[in-house]
Amino acid sequence: MSFCTACGSSMSETDRFCTACGAPRTESPAIHGSRERSPRTARRIAVLTVVFVVACALALVTGYTVWSSPPRVDPAAVEVRIIP
């Protein structure tokens, strides 16, 4: 039993066209279950990886600058008490 390369539905060995989508039968050069990726998929993964790394770097830098700086206090609002 083989499968349609366009829609993935099952095809008998004698079918010349897919009964679900009508695509012509083509011989798949890859074995089922292989993890070969098209250049478009590989590029998409690379772009998503770069976006993820940049977002993490921005989150780390922003978090560091927010949490590492001392709190801003208005000097006029500070009350000094001297204990005798």
Residue, then its C-alpha position, 0 to 999 in steps of 0.5 A: m500500500s502506498f500513500c498520496t504525496a499531495c494529501g497523504s491518503s492511502m492509494s492502491e498499487t493500481d491507482r494512477f490518481c489519488t481518489a481523495c484529491g485527484a493528484p497524479r501518482t508519483e514515486s516518492p524517492a524517500i522512504h516512509g518515516s525518513r526525516e528529510r526536510s525541504p529547504r523551505t522547512a529548514r529555513r523556517i526552522a532557522v528563522l524561528t530559532v534566531v527569533f527565539v534566541v533574540a527574544c530570550a536575549l532581550a528578556l534577559v537584558t531587560g530583566y537584568t537591567v530592571w532587577s539590578s538597578p537600585p530603586r529610585v527614591d525621591p530625596a525629598a520624600v526621605e525622612v531622616r530620623i536620628i535616634p538618641 
